[in-house]
Amino acid sequence: MVTAGLALAGAAILVAGTVTIMVAIQRRPYQAEIAPTKGSPGQGVLYAFTLGMAPWAKESARRHWVAYLRGIVFHIIIFVGGLFLIASPWLTEFPSLLRVSLAALFALGAALTFAGFGMRLSDPALRRLSTPDDYFALALVTLFLASGAASAAQIEFLPAFWAISGITMAYVPFGKLRHFLYFFYERAFLGLVFGSRGVLKWKHE
């Protein structure tokens, strides 16, 4: 099937692009810390990937709870959508209740992602900072989740879901969507550096 081939091609581009980006990151010069270690780098990394992402640890999240919760929810739904894509060739074997639940979940995710357009257009600061890539990424993810919802509800939409998924995956290494890679590097770097300085701790002494 053509659309299945498109999805596989998109996946291949995603993998190749991801490897290329990671190799490029690893080759960048890094200046090691020369200050003596005062804390635990490992504890810092653990904190950065757990409590460090809690809303009370981030001023922007504390001040914008709705945006924070929206981001958490739709990113989780996108992850579920990726798992659904992998399992979609066996969609006919899914229980009806599971398919209905997934359709509702992906529809919610599509709505939350689409809301990003309104947030960027209504906020003067965000509107000035937004680029065409921001809007294109929002459109792709919205279509990815919407087509996932449609195919979970009606298997006839599965080819469209595969086609959109292929395009989305192929675009990831070239646009804003590749930020999911930098996220892990950023959190690990934050934890290692500030953990070794004794700044990131589970308890304040």
C-alpha positions as CSV (number, residue, x, y, z in Angstrom):
1,M,0.0,0.0,0.0
2,V,1.3,3.4,-1.0
3,T,0.4,5.1,2.3
4,A,2.1,2.4,4.3
5,G,5.2,2.9,2.2
6,L,5.0,6.6,2.9
7,A,4.9,5.9,6.6
8,L,7.9,3.6,6.5
9,A,9.8,6.1,4.4
10,G,9.0,8.9,6.9
11,A,10.2,6.6,9.8
12,A,13.4,5.9,7.9
13,I,14.0,9.7,7.5
14,L,13.2,10.2,11.2
15,V,15.7,7.6,12.3
16,A,18.4,8.8,9.9
17,G,17.8,12.4,10.9
18,T,17.8,11.6,14.6
19,V,21.1,9.8,14.3
20,T,22.6,12.7,12.3
21,I,21.5,15.3,14.9
22,M,22.8,13.2,17.8
23,V,26.2,12.7,16.2
24,A,26.4,16.4,15.5
25,I,25.6,17.2,19.1
26,Q,28.1,14.8,20.5
27,R,30.8,16.3,18.3
28,R,30.3,19.8,19.6
29,P,33.1,21.1,21.9
30,Y,32.4,20.8,25.6
31,Q,34.2,22.7,28.3
32,A,34.4,20.5,31.4
33,E,33.7,22.0,34.8
34,I,36.8,23.0,36.7
35,A,35.2,23.9,39.9
36,P,35.3,21.2,42.6
37,T,32.1,19.1,42.9
38,K,30.0,20.1,45.8
39,G,26.9,18.0,45.2
40,S,25.7,14.9,43.3
41,P,25.5,15.1,39.5
42,G,23.5,11.9,39.5
43,Q,21.0,13.3,42.0
44,G,20.9,16.5,39.9
45,V,19.9,14.6,36.8
46,L,17.3,12.6,38.7
47,Y,15.8,15.9,40.0
48,A,15.9,17.5,36.5
49,F,13.9,14.7,35.0
50,T,11.4,14.5,37.9
51,L,10.6,17.2,40.5
52,G,12.5,19.7,38.4
53,M,9.7,19.6,35.8
54,A,7.0,20.1,38.4
55,P,5.0,23.4,38.1
56,W,6.2,24.7,41.5
57,A,9.9,24.3,40.3
58,K,9.3,26.5,37.2
59,E,8.1,30.1,37.5
60,S,6.5,30.2,34.1
61,A,4.5,27.1,35.0
62,R,3.4,28.5,38.3
63,R,2.1,31.6,36.6
64,H,0.5,29.8,33.7
65,W,-1.1,26.6,35.0
66,V,-3.5,26.2,32.1
67,A,-0.7,26.3,29.5
68,Y,1.4,24.0,31.6
69,L,-1.3,21.4,32.0
70,R,-2.2,21.7,28.3
71,G,1.4,21.0,27.4
72,I,1.8,18.0,29.7
73,V,-1.5,16.4,28.4
74,F,-1.0,16.8,24.7
75,H,2.6,15.7,24.8
76,I,1.5,12.5,26.6
77,I,-1.2,12.0,24.0
78,I,1.4,12.5,21.2
79,F,3.5,9.7,22.8
80,V,0.4,7.4,22.9
81,G,-0.2,8.4,19.2
82,G,3.3,7.2,18.3
83,L,2.6,3.8,20.0
84,F,-0.7,3.6,18.2
85,L,1.0,4.2,14.9
86,I,3.4,1.3,15.6
87,A,0.4,-1.0,16.5
88,S,-2.0,0.3,13.8
89,P,-1.4,-2.5,11.3
90,W,-3.3,-4.7,13.7
91,L,-6.0,-2.2,14.3
92,T,-8.8,-4.7,13.4
93,E,-7.8,-6.8,16.4
94,F,-8.2,-3.9,18.8
95,P,-11.2,-4.3,21.2
96,S,-14.0,-1.8,20.4
97,L,-13.8,-0.1,23.7
98,L,-10.1,0.5,23.3
99,R,-10.6,2.0,19.8
100,V,-13.4,4.3,21.1
101,S,-11.2,5.4,24.0
102,L,-8.2,6.1,21.7
103,A,-10.4,8.0,19.3
104,A,-11.6,10.2,22.2
105,L,-8.1,10.6,23.5
106,F,-6.6,11.6,20.2
107,A,-9.5,14.0,19.5
108,L,-8.7,15.7,22.8
109,G,-5.1,15.9,21.8
110,A,-5.9,17.4,18.4
111,A,-8.1,20.0,20.1
112,L,-5.4,20.9,22.6
113,T,-2.8,21.1,19.9
114,F,-5.0,23.2,17.6
115,A,-5.5,25.6,20.6
116,G,-1.9,26.5,20.2
117,F,-2.8,28.6,17.2
118,G,-5.2,30.6,19.3
119,M,-2.6,31.0,22.0
120,R,0.1,32.3,19.6
121,L,-2.2,34.6,17.7
122,S,-3.9,36.1,20.8
123,D,-0.8,36.9,22.7
124,P,1.2,39.8,21.2
125,A,4.5,38.6,22.5
126,L,4.0,35.0,21.2
127,R,2.7,36.3,17.9
128,R,5.9,38.3,17.4
129,L,8.1,35.4,18.4
130,S,6.3,32.8,16.3
131,T,7.7,31.6,13.0
132,P,6.2,29.7,10.1
133,D,7.8,26.6,11.4
134,D,5.9,27.0,14.7
135,Y,2.6,27.1,12.8
136,F,3.5,24.3,10.4
137,A,4.5,22.0,13.3
138,L,1.2,22.7,15.1
139,A,-0.7,21.9,11.9
140,L,1.2,18.6,11.4
141,V,0.7,17.4,14.9
142,T,-3.0,18.5,14.9
143,L,-3.5,16.5,11.7
144,F,-1.5,13.5,13.1
145,L,-3.8,13.3,16.1
146,A,-7.0,14.1,14.3
147,S,-6.3,11.4,11.7
148,G,-5.4,9.0,14.5
149,A,-8.7,9.7,16.1
150,A,-10.5,9.2,12.8
151,S,-8.7,5.9,12.1
152,A,-9.3,4.6,15.6
153,A,-13.0,5.2,15.1
154,Q,-13.2,4.1,11.5
155,I,-10.5,1.9,10.0
156,E,-11.2,3.4,6.5
157,F,-9.2,6.4,7.6
158,L,-6.1,4.4,8.4
159,P,-4.4,5.1,5.1
160,A,-4.8,8.8,5.7
161,F,-3.3,8.4,9.1
162,W,-0.3,6.6,7.7
163,A,0.3,9.2,5.0
164,I,0.1,12.1,7.5
165,S,2.3,10.2,10.0
166,G,4.9,9.7,7.2
167,I,5.0,13.4,6.4
168,T,5.2,14.3,10.1
169,M,8.1,11.9,10.8
170,A,10.0,13.0,7.8
171,Y,9.7,16.7,8.9
172,V,10.8,16.1,12.5
173,P,14.6,16.3,11.8
174,F,14.2,19.5,9.8
175,G,11.9,21.6,11.9
176,K,10.8,22.5,15.4
177,L,9.6,19.1,16.2
178,R,13.1,17.9,16.7
179,H,13.1,19.7,20.0
180,F,12.1,16.3,21.6
181,L,15.8,15.4,21.1
182,Y,17.2,18.5,22.7
183,F,14.9,18.1,25.6
184,F,16.8,15.1,26.9
185,Y,20.2,16.8,26.4
186,E,19.0,20.0,28.1
187,R,17.6,18.2,31.2
188,A,20.7,16.0,31.5
189,F,23.0,19.0,31.2
190,L,21.0,21.0,33.7
191,G,21.1,18.1,36.2
192,L,24.8,17.4,35.7
193,V,26.0,21.0,36.0
194,F,23.8,22.3,38.8
195,G,23.7,19.0,40.6
196,S,27.5,19.0,40.8
197,R,27.4,22.6,42.2
198,G,25.0,21.5,45.0
199,V,22.2,23.6,43.6
200,L,19.6,21.0,42.7
201,K,18.6,19.0,45.8
202,W,15.7,17.0,46.9
203,K,15.6,18.8,50.2
204,H,16.8,22.2,51.2
205,E,19.4,22.1,54.0
